[in-house]
Structure formats: C-alpha cells, structure tokens
C-alpha cells in the first residue's frame, strides 16, 4: 500500500478546515506532525479564550 501525505500534515488543508469545519480543523491541528508546537498552543489558547468569553456573555 502506498503511503501518501496525510491530510492533517498539510498546513493549508488544516488551516482551511479550521475555518470551514472547525471540529475537523482542531483534530487536524492535534494530529499534525508538521505544525509547530507554538502554533498548536496558540490555536488552543485562542479557542479557550473564545469559549470563556461566550460562556461569560451567556451567564451575564
């Protein structure tokens, strides 16, 4: 069986999926071996901040 490039190692594909289908894009960032750890942490931090803001707006 031929080993090709995995979809989650394609930075452009993962970036596009992050905006088009966010859950799939987040999974792609998690699985990616080519996206640097700094960018992974930045995306995760941004998602947490947005979730907290939405939660605060909903509660108050």
N, C-alpha and C positions, 0 to 999 in steps of 0.2 A: 504494500500500500504506500502510495506517495505521500510524503509529509510536506504539506504546504505551510504557508504563513497563517497562523491563527488569526481570526478576526480581531481578537482582543489585543493583539500585539501591533495592530495597525492604528497609529495615533490619530490619523484623520477619521477613521471609521469610529473609533471610540468617542472622539470629540463630537462628531455629528450625532451619534446615538445619545449622547448626554443631553443634547437639546431636543431631539426628536422623540426619543423614548427613554426618559431619564432612568428608570429602573435597570434597563439593559445597559445603558452607558455606565452607571455606577458599578454594575457587575463587571463590565469590561475593564474599568479602572482597577478594580480589585484584583482581577486575574492577570493583568498586563505585566509582562516582564520588561517592556521597553520604556514605560512611563516612569520617570524618576520618582523616588520616594517623596521628595519635596512637593511635587505637583499632586501626588496622591493625597498627602496630608492637607494641602491647600484646598482641594476639592471637598474632602471630608469635613474640614473645618467650616467651609462656606455652607455646606448643606446643614450642618448642625446649627449654625447661626440663623439661617433662614427658618429652620424648623422651630427654634426657640422664639423668634420674632412672631411667627404665625401663631404659636401657642399663646404668647402674651397678648396678642391682639384679640384672639378668640376669648380669653379669660377676662379681659378688662375691656 
